[in-house]
Amino acid sequence: MTAATTRALPQSSIAALSASNWMMWSIFSAYRWRILATYALFNLENLLRLAQPLVLGWAIHDLLRSSMYGLAIFFGQHVLYMALGAARRLNDTRCFTRIHADLATGLVLDQRHRQVEVSRVAARSALSREIVDFFERDVAIVLYILYSVIGALVMLWWADWVLVLWCLALVPPAYLLSRWTGRQSLLLNGRLNDQLEHEVEIIERAQPAEVRGHFDLVRRWRIMLSDRDAWSFGILELLIYVAMAAALVRTCARPGVDAGTIFAVLGYVLMYVSGIANVPLLVQQFNRLRDIGSRLRSELPRAWEPHT
């Protein structure tokens, strides 16, 4: 790293934001054009995903009437969707691995310069990947949820506004489940990360009882996280079944409805509930990120620079 490429972090942001949010903003500011480019591709990809049930229903409708026009539209939509998805994934890998390399390099060199123990440096270097994953994975999940929920509701309103009301009835239980998930995940992720920070030094001492106790504790916290996820999954799947069954019964009962319309409506209901189902997982990841940010906030140098 050279002084010529150093970027000072904005002091106004430090005063206004929490330490973990400060880290996010500083990383985004340094790489904003690369990050925004991959988000632009992701938005275009999701717009095409939102159109998929509609054009597939159109294709079914036309094929039942011996027309290939709808199928041709569906083929064009799917080819464009695949091309944008592939381009976005190629760009994601190059963008976010570069950010992680810069972040981990600055973190390791700064901490070793300040004589932080190797075990903690190693653990926090690994955890720094989670900070980059926020931009690569978690923001993408947020956009996915927004397109799935809001976009599907807009399309369902156009098809049958009563289905929109039924879908909105899923929001209160999903919200309560997310609150429960959030409290549990914040506690359990904190305990798991406490234990992982000591892993290298425990391995260095190589005391059989201590090593076994460490990995038993790691196993315990991960099982508890998994158990919580399993309960969350089961409850959400039950809600999804109820929503799908209700939509199927109502749509099929409409006079003169065709197979393409039924498929499109069910596709948008499924898109909506899949977005709702991702909310508890997103809450868990945000809480894990909060815990990691609290551990790293005092460890990053106050000025750091991405490699150009």
C-alpha distance (Angstrom), angle and dihedral (degrees) to the residues before:
residue distance angle dihedral
M1 . . .
T2 3.77 . .
A3 3.78 132.2 .
A4 3.79 90.0 -122.6
T5 3.79 91.9 65.6
T6 3.81 98.3 39.1
R7 3.78 115.7 125.5
A8 3.78 116.3 -159.4
L9 3.77 115.2 -140.7
P10 3.84 114.6 -116.3
Q11 3.81 110.3 -99.7
S12 3.82 92.3 -153.4
S13 3.78 89.5 60.3
I14 3.79 91.6 50.0
A15 3.78 90.4 54.3
A16 3.79 94.1 47.3
L17 3.77 102.9 41.2
S18 3.76 137.3 54.2
A19 3.79 117.3 -103.2
S20 3.80 94.8 -101.3
N21 3.82 92.0 47.3
W22 3.80 88.8 47.3
M23 3.78 88.8 58.2
M24 3.81 91.4 49.5
W25 3.78 93.0 49.7
S26 3.79 93.8 47.1
I27 3.79 91.9 51.1
F28 3.80 92.5 46.1
S29 3.82 92.0 48.4
A30 3.79 92.2 51.8
Y31 3.81 94.5 49.2
R32 3.80 101.9 23.6
W33 3.80 98.2 131.0
R34 3.80 94.3 49.9
I35 3.80 91.8 45.5
L36 3.81 93.7 45.6
A37 3.81 90.7 49.9
T38 3.78 92.6 57.1
Y39 3.82 90.9 44.5
A40 3.81 89.8 52.5
L41 3.80 90.1 55.2
F42 3.80 90.2 46.8
N43 3.81 91.4 52.5
L44 3.80 91.8 51.3
E45 3.80 89.6 47.6
N46 3.81 90.7 52.9
L47 3.79 93.5 48.2
L48 3.79 88.3 56.6
R49 3.82 90.4 45.6
L50 3.81 88.9 53.2
A51 3.81 90.2 54.7
Q52 3.80 93.7 50.2
P53 3.85 100.9 88.3
L54 3.81 90.0 46.1
V55 3.80 96.1 51.5
L56 3.81 92.4 41.1
G57 3.81 89.9 52.3
W58 3.80 87.4 48.4
A59 3.81 90.0 52.1
I60 3.83 91.7 50.5
H61 3.82 90.7 48.2
D62 3.82 92.7 51.4
L63 3.80 95.4 43.3
L64 3.81 90.9 54.4
R65 3.82 85.4 57.0
S66 3.83 93.5 46.8
S67 3.82 93.7 -106.4
M68 3.81 124.3 132.8
Y69 3.80 95.5 -165.5
G70 3.81 96.4 95.1
L71 3.80 91.2 46.0
A72 3.82 90.2 53.9
I73 3.81 90.3 52.1
F74 3.79 90.3 49.0
F75 3.81 91.2 49.7
G76 3.82 91.9 51.6
Q77 3.81 91.8 47.4
H78 3.80 92.5 49.6
V79 3.80 95.2 47.1
L80 3.80 91.1 50.7
Y81 3.82 90.3 46.0
M82 3.83 91.4 52.6
A83 3.81 92.6 46.4
L84 3.81 93.2 51.2
G85 3.81 91.6 44.1
A86 3.79 92.0 52.4
A87 3.81 92.6 46.3
R88 3.80 91.6 49.0
R89 3.81 92.9 50.2
L90 3.80 92.2 49.0
N91 3.79 90.2 50.6
D92 3.83 92.8 44.8
T93 3.78 93.5 58.1
R94 3.79 94.4 49.3
C95 3.80 94.5 43.8
F96 3.79 101.5 45.8
T97 3.80 99.3 37.3
R98 3.83 87.1 55.2
I99 3.80 91.0 51.4
H100 3.80 92.0 48.8
A101 3.80 92.3 48.9
D102 3.81 90.8 53.5
L103 3.80 94.2 44.0
A104 3.81 95.3 46.8
T105 3.82 91.9 46.0
G106 3.80 92.8 52.6
L107 3.79 92.1 44.9
V108 3.81 96.2 49.3
L109 3.81 96.4 44.1
D110 3.80 93.4 45.9
Q111 3.80 94.9 48.1
R112 3.79 94.9 45.2
H113 3.80 89.3 48.7
R114 3.81 87.3 56.1
Q115 3.81 91.2 47.9
V116 3.82 96.6 -113.0
E117 3.81 110.8 168.5
V118 3.79 115.0 -89.9
S119 3.82 91.8 -125.3
R120 3.80 92.7 58.1
V121 3.80 92.6 43.2
A122 3.81 90.3 52.2
A123 3.81 92.6 48.1
R124 3.79 94.2 46.8
S125 3.78 92.4 44.8
A126 3.80 87.9 57.3
L127 3.81 91.1 45.8
S128 3.80 90.8 51.5
R129 3.79 87.1 72.4
E130 3.80 87.0 68.0
I131 3.80 89.6 60.8
V132 3.80 90.6 56.7
D133 3.81 90.2 43.5
F134 3.81 87.4 62.2
F135 3.80 89.7 67.6
E136 3.79 96.3 35.9
R137 3.80 100.0 42.4
D138 3.79 114.3 8.1
V139 3.82 98.4 48.7
A140 3.80 87.2 47.4
I141 3.82 89.6 53.2
V142 3.81 90.4 50.5
L143 3.81 90.6 52.4
Y144 3.80 90.5 44.8
I145 3.81 90.6 52.9
L146 3.81 92.8 47.2
Y147 3.79 92.8 50.8
S148 3.81 92.2 43.2
V149 3.80 95.8 47.9
I150 3.80 104.9 33.1
G151 3.79 96.3 31.4
A152 3.80 93.3 47.9
L153 3.82 91.9 47.9
V154 3.82 90.8 52.3
M155 3.81 91.6 51.2
L156 3.82 92.2 44.8
W157 3.81 91.0 50.4
W158 3.77 87.9 57.1
A159 3.84 90.5 50.6
D160 3.85 102.2 37.0
W161 3.80 123.7 -15.1
V162 3.82 92.6 -158.9
L163 3.81 89.4 66.3
V164 3.80 88.6 57.1
L165 3.81 90.1 58.6
W166 3.79 90.8 49.2
C167 3.80 91.0 50.0
L168 3.81 91.7 49.1
A169 3.82 88.3 55.7
L170 3.82 86.9 70.4
V171 3.81 91.9 63.1
P172 3.85 99.8 78.7
P173 3.84 95.9 52.1
A174 3.80 90.9 42.6
Y175 3.82 89.8 51.1
L176 3.81 93.0 50.0
L177 3.79 90.4 47.3
S178 3.81 90.5 50.4
R179 3.82 91.7 51.7
W180 3.79 91.3 51.6
T181 3.80 91.1 45.6
G182 3.81 91.4 48.7
R183 3.81 95.5 53.1
Q184 3.79 92.7 47.0
S185 3.80 96.1 44.6
L186 3.82 93.8 49.5
L187 3.80 90.9 54.1
L188 3.80 96.9 42.8
N189 3.81 95.8 43.2
G190 3.80 89.8 51.3
R191 3.79 91.7 53.6
L192 3.81 92.2 45.1
N193 3.80 92.7 50.9
D194 3.82 91.1 46.4
Q195 3.77 88.2 58.7
L196 3.81 96.1 43.2
E197 3.82 91.9 54.3
H198 3.81 88.7 66.0
E199 3.80 96.8 45.4
V200 3.80 99.6 99.7
E201 3.80 95.0 48.3
I202 3.81 90.7 47.3
I203 3.80 89.8 51.6
E204 3.82 90.0 48.2
R205 3.82 91.9 54.6
A206 3.83 89.9 46.8
Q207 3.80 94.9 -161.7
P208 3.84 105.5 164.2
A209 3.82 96.4 -140.5
E210 3.80 92.9 44.2
V211 3.81 93.8 47.2
R212 3.79 91.5 48.0
G213 3.80 91.8 47.0
H214 3.80 91.3 50.0
F215 3.78 95.2 52.5
D216 3.80 91.2 42.9
L217 3.81 89.1 56.2
V218 3.81 92.2 47.1
R219 3.81 87.9 49.6
R220 3.81 90.7 49.4
W221 3.81 95.6 53.0
R222 3.81 92.6 44.8
I223 3.80 91.8 49.7
M224 3.80 90.3 50.7
L225 3.81 90.3 50.3
S226 3.80 90.1 48.3
D227 3.81 92.5 48.0
R228 3.78 90.5 52.6
D229 3.79 90.3 49.5
A230 3.81 90.5 49.9
W231 3.82 92.3 54.4
S232 3.79 90.5 46.4
F233 3.81 91.1 49.3
G234 3.80 93.2 49.6
I235 3.80 94.4 50.2
L236 3.80 92.9 46.6
E237 3.79 92.9 47.9
L238 3.80 89.5 54.1
L239 3.81 90.0 52.2
I240 3.80 90.1 47.8
Y241 3.80 91.6 52.8
V242 3.81 91.8 50.7
A243 3.82 91.6 49.4
M244 3.81 93.7 47.5
A245 3.81 93.5 46.4
A246 3.81 92.7 48.7
A247 3.81 92.1 48.3
L248 3.81 91.6 47.8
V249 3.80 93.7 50.2
R250 3.81 94.0 47.4
T251 3.80 96.5 43.8
C252 3.80 94.9 47.1
A253 3.81 90.5 48.9
R254 3.81 92.6 59.8
P255 3.82 112.9 105.3
G256 3.78 116.0 -110.9
V257 3.80 95.5 7.8
D258 3.81 115.4 156.3
A259 3.81 130.8 -146.6
G260 3.80 93.6 -106.1
T261 3.81 92.6 56.3
I262 3.82 91.5 47.6
F263 3.79 90.7 51.5
A264 3.82 93.5 47.0
V265 3.82 93.4 48.9
L266 3.81 92.9 48.4
G267 3.79 89.5 46.5
Y268 3.80 91.9 56.3
V269 3.81 92.9 44.3
L270 3.80 89.0 51.9
M271 3.81 90.2 47.4
Y272 3.81 90.2 52.0
V273 3.79 95.9 48.8
S274 3.81 91.7 45.0
G275 3.80 87.9 56.7
I276 3.81 91.8 49.3
A277 3.82 90.0 47.5
N278 3.81 91.2 58.9
V279 3.81 94.7 56.8
P280 3.85 97.5 83.6
L281 3.82 90.8 47.8
L282 3.78 89.7 50.6
V283 3.81 91.2 50.1
Q284 3.80 89.5 52.6
Q285 3.79 92.1 51.7
F286 3.80 93.1 47.4
N287 3.79 90.0 52.5
R288 3.79 90.9 48.5
L289 3.79 88.2 50.9
R290 3.82 91.6 50.3
D291 3.79 90.2 54.2
I292 3.80 92.8 47.6
G293 3.81 91.5 46.6
S294 3.80 90.7 53.8
R295 3.81 89.2 54.4
L296 3.79 95.9 47.0
R297 3.80 101.9 37.1
S298 3.81 95.5 88.6
E299 3.77 92.9 38.8
L300 3.79 100.9 62.3
P301 3.80 118.0 86.3
R302 3.81 115.1 -108.9
A303 3.79 90.1 -120.1
W304 3.74 123.4 35.6
E305 3.76 134.6 160.8
P306 3.77 134.6 -146.4
H307 3.78 116.4 -131.3
T308 3.77 112.6 -106.8
